[in-house]
Amino acid sequence: MAIELGIYGFLLVLYFLLVLRFLNQPLTHLFHANLIVYAPVALILIVVQGLLLSAFTTFLIKLFSPKKSE
């Protein structure tokens, strides 16, 4: 469990820094230029982020879960 949390924490920080670097400027510009378009774009990004995080968490759990021997 500790290994999984360490990997997950590292990748989460990496993801945050990448999103902050690449999406900060376009989203800030969109927010100031057209708030009506920004709102659905932000909601879509939130949903996609949640789906990817859920899929990644499921992958990590399957990868590091103890194997059942029969």
PyMOL commands that set and color helices and strands:
alter all, ss='L'
color gray80, all
select helices_A, chain A and resi 2-33+35-64
alter helices_A, ss='H'
color red, helices_A
deselect
rebuild
show_as cartoon
